Amino acid sequence: MNWAPYSTAHSDIWSLGVILFFMITRGHPWEVATTEDEHFCRYIRNGEIYFHEYGISQGASAILQNIFFLDPRSRIKLADLKREIEHLDTFFMSEEELAQMNEQLELYYYGSCPELLYESHQDVGSDETNSSPPPAWLVESLWMNSNS
């Protein structure tokens, strides 16, 4: 791929995306945007599914995907980003959307391997390491409990 010279404006858009993601989820989208980072790789494989894991609305997910284009020249422009955010109804999924997305995420991650679904619902406090992403219902539950 032929990259353009470094552009602070395009990098600033990426940084705004990280800030927006943090404001919505109270967490970072990934540690480092490299193929060595599991979260970044999951985003690259399917950005829409990745953002929905965090209960992010369809509209906010689309905005984040337009921010996090790997090719800096393809990223959303600042004026367009401002307009998109101003016209966004919500950053979060409704309870109905969360329930529906939970089913879709379970099928996406565990559909071909039912034993993973069983393991993912085991005691959250156990010492066993599970490299599979948690179901969205668990993420939402933890997020809601942290806001209480």
Backbone bond lengths (Angstrom), bond angles and torsions (degrees), N, CA, C in turn:
res aa  C-N    CA-C-N  psi(-1)  N-CA   C-N-CA  omega(-1)  CA-C   N-CA-C  phi
1 M - - - 1.446 - - 1.525 108.06 -
2 N 1.292 116.75 139.10 1.456 122.59 -179.44 1.527 109.24 -96.45
3 W 1.323 116.99 109.96 1.458 121.35 -177.30 1.525 110.79 -92.46
4 A 1.315 114.69 147.43 1.463 121.15 175.27 1.532 107.86 -77.36
5 P 1.316 117.86 164.36 1.473 119.91 175.65 1.530 110.35 -58.53
6 Y 1.327 115.61 160.25 1.466 121.04 -179.01 1.521 110.43 -55.40
7 S 1.314 115.18 133.56 1.460 121.08 -179.86 1.523 109.13 -125.00
8 T 1.320 116.36 117.34 1.464 119.22 179.24 1.528 111.14 -64.63
9 A 1.320 117.89 -35.22 1.467 120.86 179.75 1.532 110.81 -61.60
10 H 1.339 116.59 -44.92 1.461 119.77 179.29 1.529 111.28 -67.71
11 S 1.316 116.41 -36.83 1.465 120.33 177.49 1.522 110.77 -67.44
12 D 1.325 116.78 -36.43 1.461 120.62 177.42 1.527 111.14 -63.14
13 I 1.322 117.53 -37.77 1.469 121.15 177.31 1.526 109.08 -61.31
14 W 1.332 116.81 -46.08 1.470 121.15 177.80 1.539 109.40 -57.47
15 S 1.319 116.44 -46.48 1.469 120.69 -179.80 1.522 111.61 -61.55
16 L 1.329 116.91 -39.40 1.465 120.29 176.57 1.527 110.50 -62.75
17 G 1.322 116.62 -34.85 1.466 120.78 176.65 1.521 111.85 -63.77
18 V 1.323 116.53 -42.55 1.465 120.68 177.87 1.530 109.48 -62.99
19 I 1.320 116.48 -42.79 1.473 120.93 178.80 1.528 110.38 -64.47
20 L 1.325 117.46 -44.82 1.463 121.25 179.25 1.529 110.35 -61.13
21 F 1.330 116.90 -45.88 1.462 120.55 178.37 1.531 109.89 -58.15
22 F 1.330 117.06 -44.38 1.467 121.31 -179.87 1.532 110.80 -63.74
23 M 1.316 117.26 -41.21 1.465 120.43 179.65 1.532 111.33 -63.28
24 I 1.337 116.71 -34.97 1.459 120.74 -179.03 1.520 111.02 -77.90
25 T 1.321 117.45 -43.21 1.469 121.24 -169.72 1.523 115.19 -108.14
26 R 1.331 116.89 -13.92 1.465 122.50 -173.69 1.523 111.91 63.35
27 G 1.330 115.39 32.64 1.457 121.23 178.38 1.517 109.94 -154.87
28 H 1.304 116.57 169.37 1.462 122.12 179.45 1.523 109.75 -89.55
29 P 1.331 117.98 146.88 1.462 119.13 179.46 1.534 112.40 -67.75
30 W 1.316 117.03 -31.13 1.465 123.89 178.74 1.512 107.32 -166.28
31 E 1.323 116.40 166.63 1.468 120.16 178.43 1.525 110.66 -75.10
32 V 1.331 115.89 -54.56 1.462 122.53 -179.03 1.523 107.52 -140.49
33 A 1.306 117.75 134.75 1.469 121.87 -177.87 1.532 110.52 -77.72
34 T 1.338 114.64 71.60 1.467 121.27 176.42 1.519 108.50 -136.27
35 T 1.313 116.03 165.99 1.463 120.24 178.90 1.522 111.85 -70.29
36 E 1.327 117.20 -8.35 1.461 120.86 176.19 1.537 111.39 -80.40
37 D 1.319 117.18 -16.36 1.462 122.17 -177.35 1.530 109.53 -92.73
38 E 1.334 116.29 119.88 1.470 122.03 -177.06 1.531 112.19 -58.20
39 H 1.330 117.16 -43.17 1.470 120.73 -178.24 1.531 110.89 -66.75
40 F 1.306 116.58 -41.57 1.461 119.37 178.95 1.529 110.20 -65.00
41 C 1.317 117.32 -39.62 1.469 120.59 177.88 1.525 111.28 -62.91
42 R 1.342 116.49 -39.76 1.470 119.39 177.60 1.528 109.91 -64.90
43 Y 1.330 117.52 -38.29 1.473 120.26 176.64 1.537 109.94 -62.62
44 I 1.318 117.82 -44.51 1.462 121.83 -178.83 1.529 110.39 -62.07
45 R 1.336 116.44 -40.47 1.466 120.00 -179.23 1.526 111.14 -64.48
46 N 1.336 117.57 -42.32 1.465 120.35 -178.95 1.518 109.34 -161.90
47 G 1.327 115.72 90.94 1.462 121.67 -176.62 1.508 114.15 -59.52
48 E 1.321 116.83 -39.93 1.461 119.75 -177.66 1.528 110.39 -64.30
49 I 1.324 116.67 -48.20 1.466 120.04 178.12 1.525 109.73 -61.52
50 Y 1.336 116.91 -42.64 1.463 120.57 -178.03 1.532 111.33 -57.40
51 F 1.323 117.98 -48.98 1.465 120.33 -178.24 1.528 111.52 -69.39
52 H 1.324 117.35 -32.17 1.464 119.25 179.02 1.526 111.85 -68.97
53 E 1.330 117.52 -22.58 1.468 120.23 175.30 1.527 110.62 -58.05
54 Y 1.306 116.46 -26.46 1.460 121.92 -176.83 1.526 112.54 -97.62
55 G 1.326 117.43 8.07 1.454 120.66 179.05 1.518 113.49 75.94
56 I 1.326 117.18 20.90 1.465 122.47 -179.54 1.527 109.36 -80.33
57 S 1.322 116.65 134.79 1.462 121.64 -177.94 1.522 111.78 -62.51
58 Q 1.310 115.19 162.51 1.468 121.92 178.68 1.530 110.51 -57.66
59 G 1.324 116.81 -44.38 1.463 120.87 -179.02 1.521 112.82 -65.10
60 A 1.331 116.46 -45.10 1.463 120.36 178.96 1.525 110.55 -66.61
61 S 1.330 116.80 -37.01 1.464 120.98 177.29 1.526 110.24 -61.60
62 A 1.328 116.91 -43.08 1.473 120.81 178.90 1.534 110.49 -62.15
63 I 1.326 116.34 -41.48 1.471 120.07 178.45 1.525 110.23 -61.98
64 L 1.327 116.41 -47.56 1.465 120.27 -179.36 1.528 111.36 -62.03
65 Q 1.312 116.80 -38.92 1.466 119.55 178.50 1.528 111.21 -65.77
66 N 1.333 116.79 -34.49 1.465 120.06 177.04 1.526 112.05 -72.69
67 I 1.307 116.58 -22.71 1.468 121.40 176.34 1.526 110.36 -79.25
68 F 1.331 116.44 -44.62 1.462 121.36 -170.33 1.531 114.18 -91.38
69 F 1.326 117.78 34.01 1.463 119.95 171.54 1.522 108.03 -65.35
70 L 1.323 116.33 137.72 1.461 119.33 178.97 1.521 111.70 -66.50
71 D 1.320 117.15 -38.52 1.461 121.12 176.58 1.532 107.49 -79.73
72 P 1.317 117.87 111.06 1.472 120.33 -176.19 1.522 114.08 -54.79
73 R 1.323 117.24 -31.36 1.475 120.33 -178.51 1.518 112.43 -69.41
74 S 1.324 117.09 -16.69 1.466 121.07 -178.73 1.526 112.79 -92.85
75 R 1.309 117.33 -5.91 1.465 120.45 -177.90 1.523 111.72 -68.77
76 I 1.303 115.00 153.76 1.454 121.67 178.47 1.534 109.46 -59.86
77 K 1.318 116.13 145.40 1.476 121.36 177.17 1.526 109.04 -80.52
78 L 1.320 116.85 154.35 1.461 121.98 -176.13 1.529 112.43 -57.08
79 A 1.319 117.48 -45.43 1.475 120.29 -179.80 1.532 110.61 -62.58
80 D 1.340 116.83 -39.39 1.468 120.52 178.36 1.526 110.78 -68.25
81 L 1.320 116.41 -38.45 1.463 120.91 178.06 1.526 110.11 -61.67
82 K 1.314 116.92 -45.89 1.463 121.39 178.78 1.532 110.37 -59.60
83 R 1.316 116.31 -45.97 1.465 120.75 -179.47 1.536 111.09 -63.35
84 E 1.329 117.18 -43.72 1.468 121.34 -179.45 1.529 111.07 -62.03
85 I 1.318 116.40 -42.21 1.466 120.06 179.99 1.525 110.69 -68.07
86 E 1.328 117.39 -40.17 1.470 120.65 178.88 1.522 111.80 -62.87
87 H 1.324 117.78 -32.30 1.461 121.74 -177.61 1.528 113.11 -91.87
88 L 1.309 117.72 -1.91 1.460 121.94 -178.79 1.525 110.25 -76.15
89 D 1.329 116.59 130.24 1.465 120.61 179.23 1.526 111.94 -72.18
90 T 1.333 116.01 -43.49 1.464 120.28 -176.81 1.525 110.12 -155.63
91 F 1.312 115.33 153.46 1.458 120.89 175.18 1.522 111.30 -91.33
92 F 1.329 117.15 -13.17 1.454 122.07 -171.62 1.520 112.00 -115.32
93 M 1.328 115.34 151.49 1.456 120.69 174.26 1.523 109.40 -73.06
94 S 1.332 115.09 150.31 1.459 119.66 172.74 1.538 107.73 -73.37
95 E 1.318 116.87 168.33 1.463 120.10 178.38 1.525 110.56 -60.79
96 E 1.341 117.36 -38.20 1.470 121.26 177.49 1.524 110.90 -62.92
97 E 1.336 116.03 -45.81 1.464 120.38 179.30 1.530 110.90 -63.29
98 L 1.335 116.62 -38.92 1.463 120.31 178.14 1.524 110.81 -62.44
99 A 1.322 116.88 -44.88 1.466 120.38 179.71 1.523 110.58 -61.67
100 Q 1.334 115.99 -45.63 1.462 120.30 179.55 1.531 110.61 -64.88
101 M 1.328 117.22 -42.13 1.454 120.55 -179.04 1.527 110.96 -67.21
102 N 1.324 117.56 -35.84 1.457 120.02 178.23 1.513 110.77 -58.16
103 E 1.331 116.28 -44.31 1.464 120.15 177.98 1.525 110.47 -62.79
104 Q 1.320 117.26 -44.18 1.463 121.07 -179.79 1.521 111.22 -64.62
105 L 1.341 117.23 -41.20 1.462 120.20 178.81 1.523 111.46 -65.14
106 E 1.327 116.34 -40.65 1.460 118.58 178.30 1.521 110.40 -62.50
107 L 1.319 117.28 -41.84 1.464 119.87 177.15 1.522 111.17 -65.91
108 Y 1.335 116.58 -40.93 1.461 121.16 -178.65 1.524 111.35 -63.34
109 Y 1.329 116.15 -47.89 1.456 120.05 -175.70 1.522 114.03 -86.34
110 Y 1.342 116.92 -33.00 1.453 119.25 -170.50 1.530 113.75 -119.35
111 G 1.322 117.73 -5.15 1.462 121.32 -174.45 1.517 113.88 -57.51
112 S 1.301 117.40 -38.83 1.456 119.60 -178.02 1.525 111.73 -87.90
113 C 1.321 116.89 -3.67 1.464 120.33 -176.74 1.533 108.96 -145.90
114 P 1.343 118.15 78.29 1.473 121.54 -174.12 1.522 114.43 -56.57
115 E 1.342 118.17 -28.21 1.470 118.56 179.75 1.520 111.41 -64.10
116 L 1.341 118.18 -28.30 1.464 120.41 175.91 1.521 111.02 -67.53
117 L 1.324 116.32 -38.13 1.467 119.88 177.60 1.526 109.48 -61.56
118 Y 1.327 116.77 -44.62 1.460 120.34 178.84 1.526 110.29 -61.20
119 E 1.329 116.56 -46.85 1.464 120.65 -178.92 1.519 111.69 -63.81
120 S 1.338 117.52 -34.62 1.462 120.72 -177.05 1.521 111.97 -68.74
121 H 1.333 116.68 -19.57 1.462 120.51 -179.18 1.519 111.84 -97.80
122 Q 1.324 117.51 9.02 1.458 121.54 178.28 1.525 109.81 -72.69
123 D 1.289 116.00 174.68 1.461 123.14 -177.53 1.526 110.93 -51.51
124 V 1.327 116.71 118.83 1.460 122.63 -177.76 1.527 111.28 -63.91
125 G 1.317 117.80 -29.84 1.448 121.55 -177.35 1.521 114.59 -84.53
126 S 1.324 118.00 4.05 1.463 119.16 -177.47 1.519 110.76 -70.19
127 D 1.323 115.24 161.08 1.455 121.32 -179.29 1.522 112.61 -82.24
128 E 1.329 117.84 -8.09 1.453 120.46 -177.87 1.515 110.45 -70.14
129 T 1.328 115.62 139.80 1.452 121.36 179.20 1.515 108.43 -89.00
130 N 1.326 117.27 131.12 1.453 122.47 177.35 1.518 107.43 -122.95
131 S 1.333 117.26 112.88 1.455 120.62 -176.82 1.521 112.20 -80.43
132 S 1.337 117.97 -7.62 1.452 120.97 178.29 1.517 109.43 -73.60
133 P 1.327 117.19 147.18 1.473 118.67 178.23 1.521 109.80 -67.51
134 P 1.309 117.83 145.49 1.459 119.60 178.36 1.519 109.70 -70.58
135 P 1.330 117.43 149.65 1.465 119.39 175.58 1.526 110.13 -60.51
136 A 1.317 116.47 152.11 1.463 121.18 -177.74 1.523 111.74 -59.80
137 W 1.345 117.09 -34.03 1.467 118.52 179.40 1.520 110.87 -61.00
138 L 1.343 116.81 -34.71 1.449 120.14 -179.96 1.527 110.61 -71.83
139 V 1.327 116.19 -42.45 1.460 120.72 177.40 1.524 109.83 -59.83
140 E 1.328 116.38 -46.62 1.466 121.18 -179.76 1.527 110.37 -62.57
141 S 1.330 116.40 -42.95 1.457 120.48 -179.93 1.522 111.63 -61.63
142 L 1.317 116.53 -45.02 1.459 120.90 179.11 1.515 110.76 -64.54
143 W 1.347 117.01 -40.73 1.459 121.54 -179.48 1.532 109.82 -65.47
144 M 1.340 116.28 -44.59 1.465 119.61 -178.88 1.535 110.36 -64.69
145 N 1.341 117.11 -39.93 1.467 119.93 179.91 1.524 111.39 -66.96
146 S 1.325 116.94 -31.78 1.465 119.09 -179.89 1.515 111.73 -73.78
147 N 1.340 117.47 -18.21 1.461 121.86 179.37 1.529 112.24 -91.51
148 S 1.323 117.43 -4.08 1.474 120.73 -177.03 1.511 111.40 -79.33
